[in-house]
Each structure stands twice: as C-alpha cells, then as structure tokens.
Amino acid sequence: MTIINKLISFQFPSPTKYIFWIVLALLLRGSSALFFSNGAKKIYPENVVNGIAVKQNDYYMFLGVIDTYFETGTMSIKQGKPFAGRMPGYGIPYAIFQFVFSKEVALTSLILCQILLSSIAVYVLAKTSYLLWNNEKIFTLSFLLFGLSCYTSIYDIFSLSESFAVSAIVFCMYYIVKYFKEYSKKYLVVGGFFLAWAIFLRPFLGILIVIFSLLLFFNLLKKFNLKKAFIAVAVFCSAFIVMETAWIYRNYKALNKFVPLETSLEESYGKYGTYRKSAEELRLLINAWGGETGDFYDISDAWWFAKAKGRDIENYKFHTSVYNAGISQERLIQIKNLYAESVKSKYSDAKKDTLNTICISLIKTVKQQYLISNTFRSKVVVPFIRIKRLILSNPTLAMPLPTFEKMNLIEKGIKLVTVALYFFVLLLSVPAIIKIKKTIEEKTIFYILVSIPLSIIVLFTFMGIAITENRYFLSAYPILILFVSAYIVSILKSFKNK
C-alpha cells in the first residue's frame, strides 16, 4: 500500500489535461501491443499480418464473411448462403476499411483502431472515476490499474470483438454518469450508441440494455414524471432500435426469416460441421457435470469426445460423479463413436441425419440420467465451477507466449504481474463495492455499474450457456477497477488520518 500511496501521490497533471493522459495511455497500450504481437510472430507467424494484427480462429466468422462480401456480394461462409451467425458490430468497421484498403491493410487498420480506442478508454475510465468522486488520486490509480492491465490489452491485437466491446462499455458508462450529472439527453444518445455497439459486438451484453433502461426509467419516474422517464429511455435505446431494425431487415431479406440476434450454430455453420446440433447437445451434457466444453483445451472432456485417440479413449477419466450416476465408460465411448460417425463423408445426408438423431437422443438420455442422480452437484456445485471458469481462471491464457519454463525473465515478469494484478482487483472488488456504495450520491449509477459484472456472472452461471471462458468477463473488469481504486484510496486516507 505504501508503494501505491507514493505512486498516486506523485504530482501528475490534472485529469483535464487529456492530451497528456491519452498519450501516456497510448504508450502503455502501444507497448503492450508491440510486445504481444512480437510474441505471436514467434509462436504462430502465419497468423500475424503486417507485424501487428493477429488472426484468431474466429476470424472467418467475424471478418471472413466481410471478405466474402467484397468478393461475391454476399456475406457468407458456406456455399454462398447468407450468414447471420455473428452480429455485425465487428465486421462493419472492418468493412469500412475494406472500402478503401486491401484485406491486409484493412485488418491492420482495424487493429490499430482497437489499440487507439483501448488507449482512449483508459483515460475515459479514469475520467469516469473523477466524475464520480472528484478525487485525483482515484483518477490516477484507476488510470494505472487499467492502463497496466494486460488482461484486457492483450485482445487489442487480436481479430476478436473483445477489445472494442471493453472500450464501448467504458465509453457507455462515462456518458451515463455524465447524464446523471447534467441530465442532458445528448449523453443518453451517445451512451446508448456505445451500449448498442457493445451488444452488436458481444450479444450476451444485450441483457444490459434491459437493466439500464429499467433503472433509468424508475429513477426519472421518481424524480420527475412518466413522460420524462419514457422519453429518456426512448432516447437511450434509439441507437439500438435503429441498428437492430436494420439488422432484422437485412436478415429477413437475406434469409426470409426473423433473426433479431444470430441464427443457431447449426444453421450458421452447417448441419454436419463443428457446431452441429449433436455438438451443442454434447456441450450441454459436459456442462451438466461441470466439465470443460471447449475441445480446443487439450486433455479436457470436450477434447476427449472430439479428438482423443488410441489409449486415451480407454484411459481418460471423467469426474467420479459421472460414473456414480451409472454412466459407464463404454456408454460414453458409444456417444463418442456415434458423434464421429455422424459426419463421415461416406454416408448420404439422410444417413448422417439419422446418426445425428440417434446421437442426440443418446446424449439427452445420459444427461437426464446424470441430472437425476446428481441433483445437488448440478444445482449447487456446478454453478460454482462455472463461476470459477468465468472469473477465477488464468487471465494470461490468451497471451502468445511460450510455456513458462521457456519464457525469458521479462515474459515471466509480465505474466506473473498480470495474474497478480487481476486477482488483486478481483479480491478487493467485493469489499470495495460494499464500502464504496455510500460514496456514490446517485444510487442509480451504482446499480448500473454493479449490474455489469453481476449480470455476466448470472448469465454464464445459471442460464445454461454451454461455453464459459474467462474472456467473457472482460467487459466487467474496468468496472471493478473503478470500485477498487476508490476503495484503496479510502483505505490510504483512513490510515493517514489515524
């Protein structure tokens, strides 16, 4: 705490000196981007474009459809069929760059834009703290904690929607706080736009527009009247309504059906692909006992069903609760074999459909058998496993670095500091939220801020979403930094007064 106190007590420029702070944030985030892109060039050089942009596995879902659009005139990834498997919040900025540049330069421009917005977001988060508490020490600490956070900055170089989503949530919070300070509708318009963009980047954030709108409505209804409350909510939601209407229209025209968010995984990526219906059911089965549902994690339950061969098939052990439910290894092998057999090219589509139907039926039967035999674990224990996977996982897994044993001293230092900083913020967040609530005069702001991490946790813990990853918590992390920064400064102040 002494080091932190000395650091934030240093006479930095005023929070209003935005050029200084944004340049400093650019240096921090730019250095992070160069460091990790250099690491990516060593590990998977074929994925690195122009030395800075890193293509991820989801590239073809987010941006590949835009490439296809410029080549064929249709957003598609499979046999020219119009694609609506991902909302276009990430693809549209890329498309704008493609109107001017080649694919490679457009991708590079997109990544540079991510780094720039991420840097500005560092300042904007700190400025939000200044709006809330009018305290330069809290401003400085929130700036440093967020600016030095490699947990979020690592995504600035990836062709994924996470970086923009984090920045959009930060900007949204800033303008919502500004609105409650001045009650000017222009802040609702801008804040609503950034929330709408965040939803189009990460659709699970859609729950936030419902929560924010309700909190805003009841706050203004209490303070003013029904008309003012209704108008404010309509203004706040206007950007989302416009964007959503355009998206629904496009999907109806292209697919001849109502698609408000995204088409099902099977429809999006093919009946016999990685995301076929039997794959969805298999993830739900694994999720029921708290197993890892991502087959990209080696030696995981999902990996066993999708990729295990030879002795691994017999030797792999699932959680004891699976066998205690009377589910044998032979039964699981039967599912595994059916799952693999159902997509073999030697079969006709009719035969594949039959095998998939049998596989799905068997998976559902086994899942029901498990749930009946393990009520307590499925209702109580497994949700905590999901929470652990969401917020207590290693925050450095996305870093393009070699194994820890092969890292140099700098790489090890960055990895360890990132882990320590992440869990430091996480550990202090609960007492910080409890303690700092009374310091926020407008309680609706407090409830809006707190709803972000809470809604993400509830969504991925209790709503049956099959895949849970630590990166889905990214958008909530800056909010925790706000509370923790204010909490630390309050502790330091109390020590000083003793």
N, C-alpha and C positions, 0 to 999 in steps of 0.2 A: 504493500500500500504506500510505503514511503517513496518508492520509485515513481509510482503513478502520480502521487501528490506533487513531486518535483517536476514531473513532465508536464502536467496540466497547469502548474503554477508558473511555468515559463511564459514570458510576455509575448504571446503570439499576436498577430494583427487582429483587429476587430472582426467579428463574424460578418460584418457588412462588406469587408474587403474581398469580394467574391472572386476577383481575378487571382489573387494570391492563393486562395484555398483551392480553387479549381485546378490551377497549375500544379499545386502540391499533390492533389488527388491524381492528376494525370501522371505525374512522376511515379507515384506508388502503383497505380493500376497498370501503367505502361511497362514498368519494370517487371511486374508480375507476369504480364502477357509475354514479354520477350523471354523471360526465364522458362516459362512452361512451354512455349512454342519451340524453344531450343531443345527442351527435353523430349517433346513429341517427335522432332526431327531425328532423334537418336533411336527412338523406340518403334515408331511406325512412320518413316519418312514419306512413304507413298500417300499418306493421308494429309500431308502438310502442303498447303497452297501458298505460294509467294512468301514463304518463310514465317507466316504469322497465323493464317487461317487453318484450322484443323477440322477435317471432315469426320463426323461421327457416324455410327451405324444408322442413325435415324435420318441421315441426310436425304435419302431418296423419298422419305415420307414428307419431310418439311419443304425441301428445296428442289429435289429431283422432279417433282410434279411441275414446278415452275420452269425448269429446264425443258421438260416435255412440252409445256405450253408454248414456249418460244420456238420449238422445233415443229410442232404439229398443229398448234392452235387449240389444243385440249389439255386441261390439267388431268393427267392420268399417269398411272404407273404400271398398268396391266392391260395389254391388248387394246389400247385406245379407249377403255371405259372411263368415263368421267369420275374423278376421285373427290371424295368428301370425307376421307378418313382422318384428316387433320384440319383444324380451323386455320384460316389463312393469316393469322396475326404475325407469323414469322415469314411467311412466303411473300407477302405484299412488299415489305421493304426491300427484299432481295429482288423482286420483280422490277421495282423502280430503278434499281441499279442496273439490271439487265437491259433495260430500255436504252441505256447509254453505253454500257461496257460489255465486254465478253464475260463468259461464265466465271472464269478465274478471277478477273478483276472485280466483278460484281460481288463474289464471295468475299474477297479481300476487303472490299469497301464495307460490306455488311459487318465483318468482324471489327474493323476499325471503328465503325459506328457503335458497336457494342461496347468497346473499350471507352469511347468518349462518353456515352450515356452513363456507363457504370461509374466513371470518374465524377461526372456531374452529380450523380446520385449520392456519392459520398458526402459532397458538400450540402446537398439538399436535405439529407437525413440529419446532418448536424444542425442545419438551419431550422429544421422542424423542432429539434430539441430546444433551440434558442427561443422559438416562438412559444413553446410550452412552459419553459422555466425561466427564461430571460437570464441565463447563467452562462458566462463564457467558459467556465471550467467544464460544465456538462457538454457544451458545444464542442470543445476541444477533444474531450475524451470520446464522445460518440464518433467524431471525425476519425480519430486514430484507430479505434476499435474496428470500425467498418472499413477504413482505408487499408488497414493491415490484414484484413480478413481474406486469406487465400481460399477459404471455404467457398466464398461467393465469387472471388475474382478469377478462379480457375476456369469458370464457364465462359469468361469473356472471349476466349479464343476458339470455342467450340461451335460447330454448326448446330446448335441446340437453342431452344427458346428460353432457357432458364435465365440467361443474363438479362435480356430485355424484360422478362417478367419481374425480376427483382427490382430493376430500375423503375418500371412502371408502377409497382406497388409503393415504392418510396415517394415518387412524384405525386401519386394519388393522395397519400397521407398528408403530404405537405399542403396541398391545396384544400383538403378537408379541414385541416387545422386553421388555415388562413380564413376559410369561410366562417368558422365559428368565432374568429376574432373580429371580422368586419361585416359579416352577413351580406356579402356581395355575391350575386348569382354567377358572376364570371368565374369565380373559383369553383363553383359546383360544376360548371360546364367543363373546365379543364380537368378537374379531379375525376369527373365521370368519364371523360375520354380516356384517361390513363387506366382507370379500372376496366373499362371496356376492352382496351388493348390487352391488358393483362389476361383477361378471360379468353380472348382470341388467341393468346399465346399458350395459356395453360387452362383449359376449360374447367378443371376442377375448382378453380378460383371463382366460378360462377356463383357459388353459394354466398360470396361476399356482397354481391350487389343486392341480394335479398336482405341480408343482415344490415348492411349500411342504410338501405332505403327505409327499413322499419325503424331503426334507431333515429334517423334523421326526421322521419315523419312524426313520431311521437314526441320528440324534443320540441319541434316547431309548433306542434298542436298544443302543447302545454304552454309554450311561451307566447304564441301569437294566436293563430286561428286555423281552421280547417283549410281554408283557401290557400293561405301562405304555405302551409305544410304540403299540400298536394302539389302546388306549383313547384316548390323546391325539389321534391322528389322527381317530378316530371323532367325538370331541367337537369338534375343529376343523372338520370337514366337516358337522357336524349341521345347521347353518343352511342350507347349500347343499342338502343332501339333502332337507330339508323343503320348501324353496322350489321346488326342481326337481321334486319329486314332485307338488306342487300344480299346477305349470305343465304337466307332462306329462299329468296327469289332465284338466285343462281342455282342452288341445288334442285329446286323444283323444275327449273328449265332444263337442267342437265340430266337429272335422274328421274324426273316425273314423280317426285315424292317429297313429302315434308321432312326436312332434315334441319332441325334448329341448331344442333351442335356438330356431331360427327356420325357417320354411318358406323354400323357394327364392325368389329375387327374382321370377321369373316367376309362381309360384303366389301370391305375396303381392300383387303389383301388377298382374297381368293379363297374358294371353298376348300382347297387342298393344300393351302400354304401353312406357314408357321403359326398363323393366327386363326386357323380353322376352329369350328365350334368345339370339336373334341379337345383342342388345345386350351380353350377357355375353361371348359369343364375340368380339365386336368389341373389347371392352376387353382381353381376353386377347391378341388379336393386337397391339394397340398396345403393351401391356405387354411383349410379347416383344422389341420393339426399343427399349424404354425411353422410349416416348412418354408424353405426358400423357393419362390416361384419363378425366379429368373434362371433360365438354363445357361445363361452366359457366365454364371458363377460356377466354377469348377467344383466338383465333389459336393453338389447340392442335390436336393430331392428332384428338382426340375431337370437338372443335368442328367441324373440317372435315367429318368423316363425318356429323355430326348437323345442322349449321346452315349451313355455307358455301354461298354462292350466287354466281351470276354469274361474274365473272372470278376470284374467289377459288378456284373449283374447279380451274381450269387452272393458276393461278399459284402456288398453295400448294406448298411443297416439304417433303417428309418427309426424315428422316435419310438420308444418302447410302447407308448400308448396305442400305436398303430397295431402292433401285434397283440397287445392286451385286448383289443377290440375284436379279436378273432380273425383279423385280416392277415393272411399268410403271405410269405414272400412269393409263393407260386401264383397267388391271385394278382399280386402287383406285377409280376412278370407277364402274366396274361394280358393285363392292361397295356403294358409297355409294348408287347409284340403286336397287339391289335392297333395301337396308336401308330406304330411304324408301318404296319402293313397297309393301313387305310389310305396311304397316299402314293403307293408304288405305281409307277407308270405302266406296268404290265397289265394293270386292271382297267376295265372300262369305267367311265364315270358312274354308271349305275352300280357297279360292284364297289367302288370307293364309297359311294353314298351309303350302301348297306353296311359296310365295315365300320364307317364312322358312326352310324346309328347304333350299332351293337356296342361299339367302344364307349359312346356317350352313356348308354343305358347301364353298362357295367360300372363306369366311373360314378354315376349317380347312386347306384346301389351300394357301392363301397363307402361313399361319402356318408350316406344315410346311416349305414351300419356303424361308422365311426362316431358320428354325432350322437347317436342313441347311447353308445357305450361310454362316451367321454363328455357328458354334459358340462361338468364343472370346468374341465380343461378348455373346452371350446368356447364357453361363455365367459370365463374369468381369466384363465391363464393365457390363452392365445391372444386376446386383445393387448395384453402387456407385452407379448412377444412382438406384436406389430408395432407398438409404441417404441420398443427398443430398436426395431429395424428402421423406423422412421427418424428418430431423433438421437438415439444412442449408438448409432453405427459409426464406423471410422469416417470422418469427414474428408479424408485425403484420398479415398479410393479412386477418384477421377483424375488425380494428378498423373501426368505422363512421366513417371519416374521409374527407374529400375527397382528391383527388390531392395529392401532396407539394407541388406548385407552388402550390396553392390553400390550403394549411394556414396557420394563424396560427403565431406563434412558439411558443406553448405546445403546440399539437398536434405540431409538428415535434419539439420537445424530447422529448415523451413517446414518440413513435415511435422516435426515434434512441436514447434511453436504453433502451427495451425491447429493441431489436435488440442494442445493446452488451451489456446485462446477460445476455441469452440466450446470446450467443456467448461471453461471458466465462465463464459457468458451463460451457458445453459444452467450451470449450478446455481448462479446468482439470480436467475430470471424469476423464479417463484417468489422468494422473499422480496425481490425488487418490485414486482407487480403489486404485492400486498402492501408494501411500505409506501410506494410512490403514488398509489391511487389518490390519497388525500391531498397530494400536492397539485393535482390537475383540477382546476376550478370547474371546468366544463366536463361533467362526468360522461356525457355522450362521447366525447373524444376518447376518453379512457376505454369505454366499452367497445368502440370501433377498433381501437388499436389492439386490445386484448382478443377480440373476436378473430383476428387473423391467425395467430398460432393455434388457438383453441379449435377453430373450425377445421383447420387442416388435420389436426390430431384426431378429432372425432371422425372426420371423413374417412381417413385411412385406417382407423382402428375398428370402427363399428359398422361401417357401411358396406362391408363385403367386397371392397376393391381388391382384386387378386394380386396386383403387383404393388409392393411398397418399397420405395427406395429413399435413402437419406436426402437425395437432391430435391425431392418433393417438398421438403421443409425449408428450402432456400428462401422463399418469399417471406417467410415469417421471421427469419433470423434478424434482419435490420430492426424490426420492432422490438425484439428482445434487447438489442443493443441500446435502444433509447432508454428503456427502463433501467437496465443495468448501469448505464452511465450516470443517470440521475441518482441511483441508489448508492453507488460508490462515492460520489461527491458528497452526498448527505452523510455518509459514514465518516468521511475525512473531516467534514465540518464539525461533527459531533465530537470527534477526538480532539480537534483543535480547541473547542470550547471548554473542554474539561481541564 
